[in-house]
Structures are given as C-alpha cells and as structure tokens.
Amino acid sequence: MTGSPEVGAMAGIDERHPRIQARRVSFDWEKTPLHWVPGDPVATHMINSFHIVLPEGEKWFIQCVKDATPHIKDQKLREEIKGFIGQEMVHARSHQGVLTQLLERNGIDVSKITVPAAQGNAERPEQMAALKKKSPRLWRFRLRFELAAVASIEHYTAVLGQWIMDNERLDEVGVDPTMLDLLRWHGAEEVEHRSVVFDVYQAMGGKYPMRVAAWAVSLFFLYWAVMGGGMYLMKQDPTIKRKVTLPRVYRSYRKSVRKGHVPGIFKLLLGEAPVYLKPSHHPSQICSTPQALEYLLRSPAARAAGYDPY
C-alpha cells in the first residue's frame, strides 16, 4: 500500500489542517469472542474499558465543541468542528455496539457506569444554559476548562491511535480482526482530528495554566477508566474462575505489556507529560496523518462504508 499513488499524494497532507470527514462504518460482532486478545483476558478487558466510557464520553466531547462553535470566528476551524462532530458521533455508536452486542451477550453488565454518565450528559445542557444566564463569565470558565480536559484526552487517544496502528504484535497473536479494525479505524480518525479541540480551546481564549490543570484532572480520569474499568469487567467475566484481585491483575497486566498487547499505562500517561505540557506544543507536532489515512484506505469497515480518499 505504501507505494500506491493515493498514499504518495497523502505525503503532502497539512498535518495541522487535514480534511476531516466522517466515515459511516459498521461492525458485526457475531463471531467476535469475549476474549478477543487470545489467551489474554486482562489485555482484552483493559481495552474493553474504553468501550464503556467512550459512547458517553464522545457525546460529552461533542457537547463541548458545540457550545463553543458560535464563538468561533475562524471559518476553517468551524468546518473542522463539523468533521470532528461527525466522526465522534460514529465513534460513540460503534463502541456502543460492542457493549450491546458483545459484552452484554456474554453476561457483562456495564450500566453501573454508563447510566450515570448518560444522565450527566442529559443534564449538562440545562446546567450550562442556567450558568450562562446567571454568570456568562463562569459559563465561559467552565467551558474552557472542559475543552482543556477534552484536549488532554484527545492527545492520549491520538497517541494510542498511533500505537495501535504501529503495533504488529496484535496481528501476530491473532487478535480478532473485526475488533482490531474498529480500534485502528478509530485510532486513525483520532490522529486525523487530533488538533481540533486544542484549537477550539485556544480560540476560546484558553491559556497555558488551565491547560496544565485540566491535564492533571484528565490523567486521573484516564487511569481510572483503564485500570478501574478493566478490574470492573474482569470481576464480571463469567469465564474467569479465580478471584480477581489487584495483585493478580497487575502481574498479568505486566505480562501483557511485555507481550505488546497493551501499552504501559504509567509510561503512557506520565511519559507524554513532557510532550503535552511543553508550552509551545501543538497536536500537529505528534503522530502521522498520512499513516492514518493509509490505514483508512485498507480498513475493511472504511472500505465497506465507501470511504473515498483524497
């Protein structure tokens, strides 16, 4: 694929402002096993934790950028916001499918996490409207902080997207191809739109100190989502007969990291700090849009959706 004319043309892509388009993909989970990383339930469920938080998380991201859009004057950024929203809507729907068609089918109930998250999203518009009426200044402060938090999370999702596109060990170990395509398609689009929320935050007058504070908050959320979510899923896994304890899970997790099935969470979260917290940082400085687009050219789901490269 690397030598194709389409990929050659993509080498000249503007990393800061690539064209962002939603791809209406769909996935069939009928043949996907519960442990889609063969013989590694810990790696499977650590990554499955993203399926729990992303459907409502993506909807929150959308709410934040929609709130900011009327205040964005840059027409190019407004167009990028449209593409971002379209992609995030498909992401939310696709991960929801994993919950309903794979996890629930295997007796795993995630409503303890998803129901409160959905309620928070449902209540947020009214809360923001009331806050804006009461104090436009506080409304803007809250929105900026939320945008800064989303921008931090988007940094890590882009880095994870690059990691999973680069990781050939997942192919070698026989990861379920449908799940691998979902993760790589999503990761590629995270790389593609990685600059949008960061640029919205700056356009809304966001400054460096708030970016740092929101990053710290996001760090705790991401750690809880991956480690806590993974533990939550393993305790419900009907195929795991031994008692799920933190020491056992941690030992298995370290083995999974060494095998390349999952990234090291501490290395990921803290190792990216010098990158993201550099005052001059911009998301376009990391990851590769041409590589993301190259994957999307061969993604089974994107091809089935009629993806037309540019």
C-alpha positions as CSV (number, residue, x, y, z in Angstrom):
1,M,0.0,0.0,0.0
2,T,2.9,2.3,0.7
3,G,3.8,2.6,-2.9
4,S,0.3,3.5,-4.2
5,P,-0.4,6.8,-5.8
6,E,-3.1,7.7,-3.2
7,V,-0.6,7.2,-0.3
8,G,2.1,9.2,-2.2
9,A,-0.4,12.1,-2.6
10,M,-1.1,11.9,1.1
11,A,2.5,12.6,2.0
12,G,1.8,16.2,1.3
13,I,-1.1,16.5,3.8
14,D,-1.2,19.5,6.0
15,E,-0.7,18.0,9.5
16,R,-2.3,21.0,11.1
17,H,-5.4,21.2,9.0
18,P,-6.2,17.9,7.2
19,R,-9.6,17.4,5.8
20,I,-11.8,15.7,8.4
21,Q,-14.6,13.6,7.3
22,A,-17.0,11.1,9.0
23,R,-16.9,7.5,7.7
24,R,-20.2,5.7,8.3
25,V,-18.7,2.4,9.3
26,S,-20.5,-0.5,10.9
27,F,-19.2,-3.7,12.6
28,D,-20.7,-7.2,13.1
29,W,-19.7,-8.7,16.5
30,E,-21.4,-12.1,15.9
31,K,-18.2,-14.0,15.5
32,T,-16.0,-12.0,18.0
33,P,-15.1,-14.0,21.1
34,L,-15.3,-12.4,24.6
35,H,-11.5,-12.6,24.9
36,W,-10.7,-11.2,21.6
37,V,-7.0,-11.0,22.5
38,P,-6.4,-14.8,22.5
39,G,-5.5,-16.1,25.9
40,D,-5.2,-12.6,27.5
41,P,-8.4,-11.6,29.3
42,V,-6.5,-8.8,31.2
43,A,-5.4,-7.1,27.9
44,T,-8.9,-7.7,26.5
45,H,-10.8,-6.1,29.3
46,M,-8.3,-3.2,29.8
47,I,-9.0,-2.1,26.2
48,N,-12.7,-3.0,26.7
49,S,-12.8,-0.4,29.4
50,F,-12.7,2.2,26.6
51,H,-15.9,0.7,25.1
52,I,-17.6,1.5,28.4
53,V,-16.6,5.2,28.7
54,L,-16.4,6.2,25.0
55,P,-20.0,6.2,24.0
56,E,-21.0,8.9,26.5
57,G,-17.5,10.4,26.6
58,E,-17.7,11.1,22.9
59,K,-21.1,12.7,23.3
60,W,-19.6,15.0,26.0
61,F,-16.8,16.0,23.6
62,I,-19.5,16.9,21.1
63,Q,-21.4,19.0,23.6
64,C,-18.3,20.9,24.5
65,V,-17.4,21.9,20.9
66,K,-21.0,22.6,20.0
67,D,-21.2,25.1,23.0
68,A,-18.0,26.8,21.7
69,T,-18.9,26.9,18.0
70,P,-21.0,30.1,18.0
71,H,-18.0,31.9,19.4
72,I,-15.5,30.6,16.8
73,K,-14.8,33.1,14.1
74,D,-12.3,31.1,12.0
75,Q,-14.3,29.5,9.2
76,K,-11.7,26.8,8.6
77,L,-11.9,25.7,12.3
78,R,-15.7,25.7,12.1
79,E,-15.5,23.3,9.2
80,E,-13.1,21.1,11.1
81,I,-15.5,21.1,14.1
82,K,-18.2,19.7,11.8
83,G,-16.0,16.9,10.7
84,F,-14.9,16.3,14.3
85,I,-18.6,16.0,15.4
86,G,-19.4,13.7,12.6
87,Q,-16.5,11.4,13.4
88,E,-17.3,11.4,17.2
89,M,-20.9,10.5,16.6
90,V,-19.9,7.4,14.6
91,H,-17.3,6.5,17.3
92,A,-19.9,6.7,20.0
93,R,-22.3,4.5,18.1
94,S,-19.6,2.0,17.1
95,H,-18.4,1.5,20.7
96,Q,-22.0,1.2,21.9
97,G,-22.3,-1.7,19.6
98,V,-19.6,-3.6,21.4
99,L,-21.4,-3.1,24.7
100,T,-24.8,-4.3,23.5
101,Q,-23.7,-7.0,21.0
102,L,-20.6,-8.4,22.7
103,L,-20.3,-7.7,26.4
104,E,-24.0,-7.9,27.3
105,R,-24.3,-11.1,25.2
106,N,-21.6,-12.6,27.4
107,G,-23.4,-11.6,30.7
108,I,-21.4,-8.4,31.4
109,D,-23.5,-5.5,32.7
110,V,-21.9,-2.1,32.4
111,S,-24.9,0.0,33.4
112,K,-23.4,1.0,36.7
113,I,-21.0,3.2,34.7
114,T,-22.9,4.0,31.6
115,V,-26.2,5.1,33.2
116,P,-24.7,7.8,35.4
117,A,-22.6,9.0,32.5
118,A,-25.7,9.2,30.3
119,Q,-27.6,11.1,33.0
120,G,-24.7,13.6,33.3
121,N,-24.8,14.2,29.6
122,A,-28.6,14.6,29.6
123,E,-28.4,17.2,32.4
124,R,-25.4,19.2,31.2
125,P,-27.2,21.4,28.5
126,E,-29.7,22.7,31.1
127,Q,-26.9,23.2,33.6
128,M,-24.8,25.2,31.1
129,A,-27.8,27.2,30.0
130,A,-28.6,28.2,33.6
131,L,-25.0,29.0,34.3
132,K,-24.7,31.2,31.2
133,K,-27.8,33.1,32.2
134,K,-26.6,33.6,35.8
135,S,-22.9,34.3,35.0
136,P,-21.6,34.4,31.5
137,R,-18.1,34.7,32.9
138,L,-18.4,31.5,35.0
139,W,-20.0,29.7,32.0
140,R,-17.0,30.6,29.8
141,F,-14.6,29.5,32.6
142,R,-16.3,26.1,32.9
143,L,-16.5,25.6,29.1
144,R,-12.8,26.5,28.7
145,F,-11.9,24.0,31.5
146,E,-14.0,21.3,29.9
147,L,-12.4,22.0,26.5
148,A,-8.9,21.8,28.0
149,A,-9.8,18.5,29.6
150,V,-11.1,17.1,26.3
151,A,-8.0,18.4,24.5
152,S,-5.9,16.5,27.0
153,I,-7.8,13.3,26.5
154,E,-7.6,13.8,22.7
155,H,-3.8,13.9,23.0
156,Y,-3.8,10.5,24.6
157,T,-6.4,9.0,22.2
158,A,-4.2,10.2,19.3
159,V,-1.1,8.6,20.8
160,L,-3.0,5.4,21.4
161,G,-4.3,5.5,17.9
162,Q,-0.7,5.8,16.6
163,W,0.4,2.9,18.9
164,I,-2.3,0.5,17.7
165,M,-1.6,1.3,14.1
166,D,2.1,0.6,14.6
167,N,1.6,-2.5,16.7
168,E,2.1,-5.6,14.6
169,R,2.2,-7.9,17.6
170,L,-1.6,-7.7,17.8
171,D,-1.7,-9.2,14.3
172,E,0.8,-11.9,15.2
173,V,-1.0,-13.0,18.3
174,G,-4.3,-13.4,16.3
175,V,-6.4,-10.6,17.7
176,D,-10.0,-10.7,16.4
177,P,-9.8,-8.9,13.0
178,T,-13.1,-7.1,13.5
179,M,-12.1,-5.6,16.9
180,L,-8.6,-4.8,15.5
181,D,-10.2,-2.9,12.6
182,L,-12.5,-1.0,15.0
183,L,-9.6,0.1,17.2
184,R,-7.4,1.0,14.2
185,W,-10.1,2.8,12.3
186,H,-11.0,4.8,15.5
187,G,-7.3,5.4,16.2
188,A,-6.7,6.6,12.7
189,E,-9.5,9.1,13.0
190,E,-8.2,10.3,16.4
191,V,-4.9,11.0,14.7
192,E,-6.7,12.8,11.9
193,H,-8.7,15.2,14.1
194,R,-6.2,15.5,17.0
195,S,-5.8,19.3,16.6
196,V,-9.5,20.3,16.6
197,V,-10.4,20.6,20.3
198,F,-7.0,22.0,21.1
199,D,-7.5,24.8,18.5
200,V,-11.1,25.4,19.8
201,Y,-9.7,25.8,23.4
202,Q,-7.2,28.3,22.2
203,A,-9.8,30.2,20.1
204,M,-11.9,30.4,23.2
205,G,-9.1,32.2,25.0
206,G,-7.7,29.2,26.8
207,K,-4.3,29.8,28.5
208,Y,-1.5,27.5,29.5
209,P,-2.1,27.3,33.3
210,M,-5.6,26.0,32.7
211,R,-4.3,23.5,30.1
212,V,-2.0,22.1,32.8
213,A,-4.7,21.9,35.5
214,A,-7.1,20.2,33.1
215,W,-4.4,17.7,32.0
216,A,-3.9,16.7,35.7
217,V,-7.6,16.1,36.1
218,S,-7.7,14.1,32.9
219,L,-4.8,12.0,34.0
220,F,-6.7,10.6,37.0
221,F,-9.8,10.0,34.8
222,L,-7.8,8.0,32.2
223,Y,-6.1,6.0,34.9
224,W,-9.4,5.1,36.5
225,A,-11.0,4.4,33.1
226,V,-8.3,1.9,32.1
227,M,-7.3,0.2,35.4
228,G,-10.6,0.6,37.2
229,G,-12.7,-0.3,34.2
230,G,-10.5,-3.3,33.5
231,M,-11.0,-4.6,37.0
232,Y,-14.7,-4.0,36.9
233,L,-15.0,-6.0,33.7
234,M,-12.9,-8.9,34.9
235,K,-14.9,-9.3,38.1
236,Q,-18.0,-9.8,35.9
237,D,-16.3,-12.1,33.3
238,P,-18.1,-15.5,33.7
239,T,-15.1,-17.4,32.3
240,I,-12.7,-16.2,35.0
241,K,-13.0,-18.7,37.9
242,R,-10.2,-17.4,40.1
243,K,-10.9,-14.5,42.4
244,V,-10.0,-11.2,40.7
245,T,-7.5,-9.4,42.9
246,L,-5.4,-6.3,42.2
247,P,-2.0,-8.2,42.7
248,R,-3.1,-10.9,40.2
249,V,-4.4,-8.5,37.7
250,Y,-1.3,-6.3,38.0
251,R,1.1,-9.3,37.4
252,S,-1.0,-10.3,34.3
253,Y,-1.1,-6.7,33.1
254,R,2.8,-6.5,33.3
255,K,3.0,-9.7,31.2
256,S,0.5,-8.2,28.7
257,V,2.7,-5.1,28.4
258,R,5.8,-7.1,27.8
259,K,4.0,-9.0,25.0
260,G,2.9,-5.8,23.4
261,H,-0.8,-6.5,23.9
262,V,-1.4,-3.2,25.8
263,P,0.7,-0.1,26.4
264,G,2.2,0.5,29.8
265,I,-0.3,2.8,31.4
266,F,2.1,4.7,33.6
267,K,4.6,5.1,30.8
268,L,1.8,6.3,28.6
269,L,0.3,8.8,31.0
270,L,3.4,10.2,32.5
271,G,5.7,9.7,29.5
272,E,3.6,12.0,27.4
273,A,3.7,14.8,30.0
274,P,6.8,16.5,28.7
275,V,5.3,16.4,25.2
276,Y,1.8,17.7,26.0
277,L,2.9,20.2,28.7
278,K,5.5,21.9,26.6
279,P,4.2,25.5,26.3
280,S,4.8,25.6,22.6
281,H,3.1,22.2,22.0
282,H,0.6,21.8,19.2
283,P,-1.1,18.4,18.4
284,S,0.0,18.6,14.8
285,Q,3.6,18.0,16.0
286,I,2.8,14.4,17.0
287,C,1.6,11.3,15.1
288,S,1.2,10.9,11.4
289,T,-1.9,11.9,9.4
290,P,-0.6,10.2,6.2
291,Q,-0.2,6.9,8.1
292,A,-3.7,7.3,9.5
293,L,-5.1,7.8,6.0
294,E,-3.1,4.9,4.7
295,Y,-4.7,2.6,7.2
296,L,-8.2,4.0,6.3
297,L,-7.5,3.1,2.7
298,R,-7.3,-0.6,3.7
299,S,-9.6,-0.7,6.7
300,P,-12.4,-3.3,5.9
301,A,-15.0,-1.2,7.7
302,A,-14.0,2.1,6.0
303,R,-13.9,0.4,2.6
304,A,-17.3,-1.1,3.1
305,A,-18.6,2.3,4.1
306,G,-17.4,3.7,0.7
307,Y,-14.5,5.7,2.0
308,D,-13.3,8.0,-0.8
309,P,-9.7,9.1,-0.1
310,Y,-8.4,12.5,-1.3
